[in-house]
Every structure is written in C-alpha cells, then in structure tokens.
C-alpha cells in the first residue's frame, strides 16, 4: 500500500487531504464539484469476487447536496459504511442487517458487505430487488454506484422467486411469477415430481391460484426509511422531484396480490429442492402451520408473566412475518435470551417440536426454560440423552423432545432403550426443529440429523455465526437464510447486556522460562505450558483474583489446558470443572459458586465455553485458550454478559459492571493467537485495553512463586512432565468429553500445514486487526 505523506491513517480508512492522485479508469474527477473525501484501506472481497488490496480511492463519487443528513456511504466494491451517530441509525441498521453482512460494528461507524447470501436472506423476508436499490439510494450520501446496482440485480434475479410451502399438509412450489414455475418445470426431475389433483390430472400447466400471504407492517416499515431526508422534505421528493413516498417494496394501495403454485409429491421433495438449487432457483421453505390439520397441536402458551424484549420480537417477526413459519437463523448475543426466542417460536407454531442441544447441560437448561416461561404440561417434555431416555407419547399427542446432536447422529450400536425412541423420532412429523448453537450443524457428523428428523420448519440459534473453516456458508441451504442479527453494543447501551471492560494483560516471561521456551528441542506441548505457567502470569492471575474477591465479585478462571487449570486452581485453593468432572460434582460446584458468599472463584476448562448459565459471574480471567478460535473468545465473554442485578432493577449503569481479562505471555506465539481470537469481539464493537504494568504490582503483592526456588521448581515440573502420560491422561479424556459436541470442528490446530497468501505491509503491522492502546493498571 503506497501511503502519501499528506495522508493520516485513521482506523482502516485514509482521509485524503491533498490532491487526488488516483482516478477510476474512464472517469474524470471534476475539481469544481463536491466529491467524497473518504477512501477505504483494507483487504476487501469485492462484489466481483476478486480481492482488492490496498488503498481504494473513491473520491470521484459525487456527493448529494444534502449528504450530511444521509447516514451511509456505498463503495463500488459493495462495502457499506453506516454512521452510527445518525438520527435514523436504528432504522438504517435494521434495513442494512437484513440485506448485507455485518463486517465490523464499532461504536461510531459500522461496515457491511453486500454478498449473494446476504441478498438471498433479504429476499427471503420479502424485500425485493427494486426496494433494496431504492432505499439504499435514499440513505446514501452519493448515488448508488452502477456496479452495486448491477450486482444486486444479478444476485436477486432468481433468488426469492419461488418457495417450497407445506400447505394443507401438501407440498407446493409457489411463486408470484408463473414464468418462474414454467422454467422450473422444464427440469425433467421436477416435472416428474409434480403431483396432480383429480381435476388437473395430465394438465400441462394447471397452476393453482391463491391469495399471497401479506407481510407484517413492521417488516415493511423500511419502505419509508429516508423519505424525510430527501431534498423534497416532508413531501418525499428526490432531487429530480420524483415522488418517493410510495416505494416499490410492497403493495400499499389496497390491491390484493396473488400467487400460483403446483403440488409436489412428498417423497420427492428433497429431489425437487436439489434440482431447483442447480437451476439457481433456491426454494425458500415456509410452513403454513395454522392450516395444518394433519398434525396434533401442542398445548403450550406463554405465561402472562413472560415478557418478550424488542429485539426478540423483531427476530420472531422475521420468522412469522407473513403468517407462515420461515426456516432460517437468528443471531443474538450470549445472554440475550436465545432460549426464550426459541420457546416463543415453539408456542407460536404449536406443533411437535424437536430441540437439538450441544450437551446434556444445555438440554436441562432448555427444559427449565419451557417450564419457567410456558404453560406446557411437563409430561409433554421428553428428554433423550445418555442418562434420560424418556419414551415419546403416541403420534396423536404433540410433544417437545430435548436431545443432543450426538445422540441423534450416533451411528454405532445403540442401547436397547434408545432404539424405539429413535424410531419414534424418525416416524413422526415435527412442526418445528430448533438447532441450538447452530454453528456446529455444518460438521459432517451432524448433517445426518437434518435428514433423520422430518421437520417442516427449522430455526437455528447462535450467538457467534462464525467457524474457523469454510463451512458456515452451508447453513444458508442446510437450515435457511439469516433472518435477524442483533447488535451487541446496542443491547449493551439499552441495558439488556452487562457493560464489560475487556483487558489484555501483558506478562513478560521470566528469563529462565523464556530460555527454555526458545529451546528448539522443546516439544510444542511443553512450549505451551511454558507460557501458560509463566510465573509472572501466575502472579498476575492471583493478584486479579484477590482484587475482585475483595470487591465481592464472582470470578471464573478459564484454561483450555487441563494440567495448567489443575495447577492454577490447586494453588489458588478453588474448585474447578473439566471433562472428567462428574455430573454430581459439577452441580455441587456450580450451586456453591452461585449461592455461597465464601465460594467466589471457580475454574473451568473448555467444557464451560457453552451452555453454562452462571448469571452471578461478572469477572473472567483467561490464562489459556484454544489457539486462535474467535468463537471461543465470544462464548467465554458470554458467561458474564447477562444483565446484572442493578440493570434488572432498572438502574442506569454508566460504568463497567463486568470484567474480562486475558493474560498473555509477551513475545510468544500466544500473542499471535490472542490478536486473532479478539477479532470477532473487536468487530462487534468491543475494545481491548492493554495493561503492561499490572505485572509489576502483582510481583510485589502476590504470594505465589515469589522465590526463585519456587519458580525453578515449577520449571522443572514442566520439563520433567511425561508428554505421553499427559496425552493419555487428563488431556485425552478432556478432548473426548469435548469431541462429542463438535464445538471445535475445523478450527486452528498446530498440526495444520503452513499456507501462503498475499498480504500487505499494513496487515503485517496490525492495521487489519485489533488496535492496541496502553493503559496504566
């Protein structure tokens, strides 16, 4: 990247103060007109699919006269920049998160990217092509670039034009465009899969006509976004005087829209979906549950005391916006009430519901959620886990089944008590299947679950829609498009999440430990223990624990390395939970941590990353992690994100009421992993403050490893540790306990081969990652 001397680097953007040096080919820059002054510096995936590296100059874009009142910039490569301080930020955010993929959402400026999958999600919730272009043009400070308009049209030319609807217990391929159905029927497999009723047997067309379902007004409110910001003011006129008050998004003139459809044989539905996908007409799935008379109804309603938050209501309106149940994914932060969103969806569909969880702890928590928020008879909730194998009621009675991904996808010899339950699950029609922690679903061993369960509607829930492999995009067609994604910072400001202070504490290694760490003969395993059990990190950990315990806080100590976790917790005198901890011990430790004042610290291995409800905790100290896993960092932060007592009481909290510390041994590979791990949280708007002098205070006040002899004893313990014995002991059993969840499928490992890729000097210097700001302790 060639930086000019008259440019100032500002957070991945360059504000150009001097003359424009680079022009778009074929375009002249007029010196007399007002031009955009912002260029983008980053490695962006352009809308043409090619990576654009370096400084991208968009100063040739002509600003509108009233650009100051418009909240977004749109660049020709599909990047959208949103000003979060705009008066219409919330409306603009709701629209952008529906049509584009959030890339980074810090406090003042958000960045989004238009992608084919994000546009597919947009048309899935009834936002059509012309509507997207029109509203973007209203909100944009410049004219929407022609390349972006062309990309939107090309991407949505076939998306959203056809649906697979289960209506009156018969599958229909439905569309508002008869020509689309004719095009689909040209495929021989789809044509042979068509089912005729008695009146249309043998007909060449014979489409059924029906009134198209009407979308909820709240989902169509974006049609009016930005109308008041145009040059025409309250009249809603654009700069050319054209009337913009009536968008092309929906019919608001009272006219009734109709759709046409043809029936499909039930046993050939999957083939029809596959063929339509090959023709680039992906069929969005909808379930007309209100007219389903074939399947029994679930007797379950929300209790009068149950309150649904605004963002939960928004997510559910995307799912049920047209009176049917859409399959798709809802992304809500940890602690924001994903379970209640799923429970409300089940009470809306009111049919048999299958809920897939990541582990047994999560299964029990979901059962507690149903009994807490709904009127369902507890006998209608069936658990199917290794410990509990409850028989399903007869098919004439609806029920809720709670199980794990592992229980359903298990391919080995099942227990005798499990076989009839599996057969009952296969033989029943499920109105709704909820996939908790849906990011694990693309794992190869879990995909079989989707074929085993005959579910009419699928809802995926997750806080972190990221994976370290390339499989996250598969969810769009395994489950459905992303229906809604909440902003972490917005929910924090509204008091729905705790206000967390994130700190990275730098802990230089002692000379003896660092000398051994640099030994080329030392195994990777022991190198890792060197920087985890670094004496200065150990003392910093004890200092932070003592500081927060004195304040009355509840502290979680996280370590992926079980050997290190045991040493830390034994030294600090606190209980810890890892893969081998029995269910009774786990319950005992967690209950004590929640209720006993004298038990303020608990250690957790990676078994505590997900599905662990500890709302009392407000401090996390992380001494070891799973390499560069971004999702794990976010999941661990989620353990302390639940709103605290003062927030629940309605008090306004201006300061931090939760603390997340990552202890990092400087000048080790842990530094690289730490930066990579934090990227997801940085993109959500969190900032990590770097504290360097805390270790000096800890060295004076901590009591562990204070003498050189104690440090050398720890060093010798690591060096004499039998690597094979460790792998065959605690670590191996820990990995087995985790493996069943698939939580770390495809993530970074030390055995992964090196890869070569093109980068920039700015990326190597950290410009494309987190920014570090040093603070005193």
BAPA-958211 format. One line per field, with one value per residue (C-alpha): z, y negated, x. Coordinates in steps of 0.1 Angstrom, whole numbers. Layout:
zz (Z ...) .
yy (Y ...) .
xx (X ...) .
END
This chain:
zz (0 -11 15 6 31 32 44 80 90 108 117 83 64 49 50 19 25 -6 -43 -57 -72 -83 -106 -117 -152 -177 -152 -148 -115 -116 -93 -91 -78 -42 -40 -15 7 21 8 21 32 38 20 8 -11 -40 -54 -85 -62 -65 -36 -37 -17 -5 -7 -27 -38 -41 -41 -76 -61 -63 -30 -29 -18 15 21 57 66 49 70 46 21 -6 -25 -59 -44 -23 10 30 58 83 106 139 152 126 139 118 127 142 111 88 109 107 70 64 86 65 32 40 61 91 90 118 142 165 184 157 123 110 80 60 28 2 -7 -27 6 23 -6 -5 31 22 -5 20 42 12 4 -34 -58 -66 -29 -19 -46 -38 -1 -5 -28 -3 25 5 5 -32 -60 -56 -79 -110 -102 -70 -87 -113 -86 -66 -98 -108 -74 -69 -104 -93 -55 -37 -68 -57 -23 -11 10 32 29 39 45 8 -5 -31 -52 -51 -69 -77 -113 -135 -158 -129 -124 -161 -161 -131 -148 -178 -155 -161 -125 -112 -139 -129 -92 -98 -82 -98 -81 -96 -116 -132 -139 -170 -174 -190 -168 -144 -117 -86 -78 -43 -24 -15 23 34 52 86 85 109 83 56 76 58 27 43 56 44 27 50 43 6 -9 -11 27 41 6 0 -33 -46 -61 -95 -80 -84 -58 -35 -8 -24 -25 -48 -18 -11 -23 0 -24 -11 -42 -35 -47 -59 -63 -84 -74 -83 -59 -54 -43 -6 -12 -39 -21 -15 -52 -62 -38 -52 -88 -81 -64 -95 -116 -93 -80 -43 -28 5 29 46 68 68 103 110 84 94 104 100 129 166 183 212 242 253 257 272 308 314 333 303 286 252 245 215 196 203 189 158 152 155 132 105 110 112 92 65 88 80 96 77 81 90 115 143 158 193 217 246 275 253 256 226 245 252 215 206 233 219 184 196 213 181 158 184 168 180 184 183 201 194 220 222 255 284 305 277 275 312 308 278 299 327 301 289 325 335 306 293 305 289 309 320 309 273 276 268 273 251 265 277 312 303 277 280 257 234 236 208 174 182 210 204 225 229 226 240 229 217 183 193 205 171 148 167 141 164 183 204 238 237 254 228 196 200 207 176 155 170 161 126 121 135 117 135 131 143 148 168 164 194 187 151 140 148 123 92 109 87 115 125 90 92 118 92 71 101 115 93 103 84 98 111 133 140 171 178 193 170 134 127 121 115 84 53 62 78 44 41 68 43 25 53 76 58 55 84 94 121 138 169 176 208 215 210 235 260 258 262 294 281 284 310 302 300 303 282 292 278 305 291 312 302 308 334 320 329 315 283 278 279 257 229 231 196 211 234 223 213 242 267 250 255 292 295 285 304 336 333 369 361 346 376 400 379 380 418 421 400 418 452 440 427 455 479 459 463 426 413 393 366 358 322 310 280 293 320 335 339 352 379 390 390 410 434 441 444 465 443 428 390 364 334 311 338 365 373 370 407 413 386 401 435 424 403 430 455 432 426 462 487 495 505 471 448 423 401 374 340 311 276 288 302 270 260 276 311 328 356 357 390 374 365 361 337 339 309 312 283 252 221 198 176 180 176 186 218 229 223 240 271 272 271 305 321 296 314 328 365 394 392 355 361 389 363 374 348 348 334 344 338 358 343 335 310 314 290 304 276 279 257 229 225 200 225 213 178 189 212 185 161 189 197 161 163 195 181 151 175 190 220 227 244 266 270 306 309 344 363 365 384 410 411 415 447 462 451 472 447 431 449 453 426 441 437 400 393 409 386 356 365 369 333 319 336 326 306 274 265 300 298 265 277 309 316 282 262 284 282 244 244 265 241 209 211 209 176 191 176 143 117 140 140 151 155 131 103 74 65 39 17 10 -4 22 27 49 67 75 88 110 125 106 96 132 167 177 210 234 265 299 334 357) .
yy (0 -33 -59 -96 -120 -141 -113 -105 -68 -66 -31 -14 -45 -72 -108 -124 -160 -166 -164 -133 -111 -81 -82 -55 -44 -61 -87 -123 -140 -175 -199 -222 -197 -184 -149 -122 -125 -91 -61 -26 -9 29 62 64 91 71 77 92 119 106 93 57 49 16 -20 -21 -57 -66 -104 -106 -98 -129 -138 -148 -183 -171 -144 -154 -142 -108 -81 -57 -55 -28 -20 -4 29 34 21 0 -24 -34 -64 -51 -86 -94 -103 -75 -50 -24 -23 -22 6 28 24 30 60 75 70 70 90 71 69 46 26 4 -25 -52 -37 -3 16 40 60 69 106 130 148 116 106 141 135 102 116 144 118 102 74 72 61 26 19 26 3 -25 -26 -24 -54 -73 -66 -70 -102 -96 -79 -42 -30 -13 17 22 18 44 68 65 72 101 117 114 122 157 156 154 160 194 211 246 243 270 261 282 310 310 295 267 249 214 182 148 153 180 178 190 221 228 225 249 274 276 297 333 344 315 322 359 349 329 342 335 334 351 320 313 348 347 309 292 261 262 239 233 196 183 150 143 140 104 94 77 39 39 58 33 2 -2 -13 -48 -50 -81 -96 -126 -131 -139 -173 -173 -172 -161 -157 -128 -141 -132 -157 -153 -160 -124 -110 -86 -82 -51 -25 5 27 37 30 4 -6 20 43 80 99 135 164 195 229 266 296 319 355 357 384 364 331 333 341 310 288 301 296 261 253 265 242 212 210 219 227 209 231 220 239 229 242 225 247 279 302 334 330 327 293 287 273 247 209 183 174 140 130 137 106 106 79 57 74 108 96 83 116 135 111 120 157 154 121 135 158 188 201 194 216 196 185 159 145 130 123 146 138 120 147 170 198 176 167 204 212 184 198 233 217 199 230 252 285 312 296 311 292 301 290 291 311 325 293 274 300 294 257 258 279 253 225 243 249 213 194 216 235 268 299 313 348 334 326 357 359 382 382 408 405 400 419 410 426 403 401 417 397 384 363 334 331 314 335 323 341 335 336 365 387 384 387 417 444 472 499 482 492 513 485 459 478 474 436 431 450 428 397 409 418 385 353 324 289 272 282 258 261 245 234 239 231 268 281 279 305 336 359 336 331 365 352 329 360 381 356 348 312 288 257 253 225 221 201 189 160 165 173 180 211 213 235 225 243 215 206 241 231 210 241 266 245 213 177 155 138 114 104 81 56 64 27 16 42 31 -5 4 23 58 69 62 34 53 39 61 60 78 81 84 107 108 142 147 153 189 198 178 195 229 217 208 242 257 292 284 300 278 292 281 248 241 250 226 195 207 213 183 172 136 146 168 138 115 141 143 105 101 129 114 79 89 113 84 64 92 102 137 149 176 188 202 225 248 267 291 297 259 255 280 263 229 240 261 232 206 230 231 258 265 283 301 330 357 339 360 346 345 327 302 294 291 267 246 243 233 207 192 192 192 160 178 195 167 184 214 228 240 258 255 276 243 224 230 239 228 205 186 151 143 143 109 115 138 143 163 179 204 207 228 213 186 196 164 181 194 159 146 176 171 134 145 162 127 108 114 82 77 71 33 34 58 35 7 -13 -31 -18 -42 -23 12 39 69 76 98 103 122 129 131 140 115 124 159 175 167 131 140 162 136 110 134 145 110 100 112 92 62 63 63 30 42 27 45 22 34 32 36 25 47 75 51 46 83 91 70 81 117 146 174 183 154 170 181 216 218 207 233 260 251 251 285 298 288 301 335 339 370 358 392 396 363 370 404 388 356 340 371 375 338 340 369 350 321 341 351 315 308 273 271 287 274 249 240 267 268 297 277 271 237 217 189 159 124 96 60 42 26 60 72 42 49 24 50 63 50 17 16 -13 -11 -20 -21 6) .
xx (0 15 8 13 29 -2 -24 -32 -40 -73 -87 -86 -96 -75 -88 -73 -62 -41 -49 -65 -37 -56 -87 -111 -103 -125 -138 -126 -126 -140 -122 -152 -177 -181 -165 -164 -133 -130 -111 -111 -79 -84 -84 -120 -137 -151 -186 -169 -154 -118 -98 -89 -58 -45 -59 -91 -98 -135 -130 -146 -180 -202 -219 -255 -264 -279 -253 -248 -283 -278 -262 -244 -216 -216 -184 -183 -169 -200 -189 -214 -203 -230 -227 -240 -245 -271 -306 -321 -294 -318 -340 -310 -293 -325 -325 -288 -286 -314 -296 -259 -234 -220 -182 -174 -197 -176 -192 -194 -190 -202 -190 -212 -206 -232 -229 -251 -260 -270 -292 -307 -316 -331 -355 -364 -381 -400 -375 -375 -348 -361 -368 -332 -319 -344 -339 -301 -303 -323 -298 -266 -246 -238 -256 -255 -227 -238 -216 -236 -269 -259 -246 -279 -300 -278 -278 -316 -327 -337 -334 -367 -388 -400 -409 -415 -446 -462 -498 -528 -503 -492 -460 -464 -438 -452 -443 -458 -443 -459 -429 -406 -428 -427 -389 -387 -409 -385 -363 -374 -369 -391 -417 -419 -422 -453 -485 -519 -552 -583 -592 -558 -545 -524 -527 -497 -499 -529 -513 -534 -540 -543 -541 -505 -498 -495 -463 -465 -464 -434 -414 -423 -416 -382 -402 -404 -369 -351 -381 -380 -343 -347 -345 -383 -385 -419 -433 -409 -395 -360 -337 -354 -388 -400 -424 -406 -433 -446 -419 -418 -413 -448 -483 -498 -526 -550 -547 -545 -515 -519 -495 -495 -483 -481 -481 -451 -450 -440 -414 -396 -394 -357 -350 -371 -351 -318 -328 -341 -308 -289 -311 -302 -337 -332 -365 -372 -391 -423 -447 -484 -487 -521 -538 -521 -549 -529 -505 -518 -515 -491 -509 -484 -488 -465 -474 -489 -457 -435 -421 -406 -379 -380 -351 -366 -399 -381 -364 -397 -415 -389 -398 -436 -439 -463 -484 -463 -431 -399 -369 -338 -312 -315 -282 -284 -255 -247 -270 -296 -323 -319 -337 -368 -369 -369 -396 -418 -414 -425 -455 -464 -462 -479 -468 -444 -410 -375 -347 -311 -286 -249 -246 -266 -263 -280 -308 -316 -315 -339 -363 -361 -369 -400 -413 -404 -420 -448 -479 -468 -475 -442 -452 -451 -414 -393 -355 -334 -298 -274 -288 -325 -343 -380 -405 -424 -462 -483 -482 -517 -502 -478 -447 -413 -382 -349 -318 -282 -267 -246 -275 -293 -263 -247 -241 -229 -248 -275 -288 -320 -339 -328 -339 -377 -372 -351 -377 -404 -385 -380 -416 -431 -438 -422 -437 -405 -369 -347 -310 -292 -256 -264 -228 -219 -245 -222 -199 -200 -212 -241 -256 -272 -296 -313 -322 -332 -358 -388 -392 -414 -396 -361 -349 -312 -300 -265 -245 -215 -222 -185 -163 -126 -133 -153 -185 -205 -220 -235 -261 -280 -291 -290 -312 -321 -310 -301 -334 -321 -289 -288 -260 -241 -233 -269 -282 -255 -265 -301 -293 -300 -264 -237 -212 -179 -144 -120 -84 -53 -27 8 30 67 83 110 145 147 113 119 153 136 108 133 149 144 144 114 82 52 33 59 63 27 30 59 38 7 25 48 54 46 13 6 12 -9 -37 -36 -35 -66 -84 -77 -86 -121 -128 -122 -148 -173 -172 -177 -147 -143 -108 -107 -79 -81 -51 -64 -29 -24 -60 -54 -21 -37 -68 -49 -25 -54 -75 -106 -128 -126 -147 -133 -143 -139 -159 -190 -225 -230 -197 -205 -238 -223 -196 -219 -246 -219 -205 -239 -252 -222 -205 -173 -171 -163 -139 -143 -120 -134 -118 -133 -163 -176 -175 -211 -244 -234 -258 -239 -256 -239 -204 -191 -153 -134 -97 -84 -50 -52 -73 -79 -53 -69 -106 -127 -159 -145 -135 -170 -186 -164 -173 -209 -206 -206 -229 -261 -275 -266 -289 -287 -297 -326 -338 -340 -310 -289 -254 -228 -196 -184 -201 -182 -146 -129 -91 -69 -34 -8 28 46 70 54 31 3 5 -5 -33 -47 -50 -67 -91 -102 -110 -147 -153 -135 -158 -188 -176 -156 -122 -93 -72 -36 -23 15 24 -1 26 49 22 15 52 52 18 12 23 27 60 77 111 135 134 96 100 127 105 77 101 115 80 71 104 101 65 59 43 28 15 -3 -18 -30 -43 -62 -58 -70 -101 -108 -107 -131 -155 -154 -153 -189 -201 -182 -175 -140 -147 -123 -106 -69 -45 -8 -6 -21 2 16 -3 9 -12 -8 -10 1 25 -4 -18 16 18 -16 -37 -62 -67 -72 -57 -37 -39 -18 -33 -19 -32) .
END
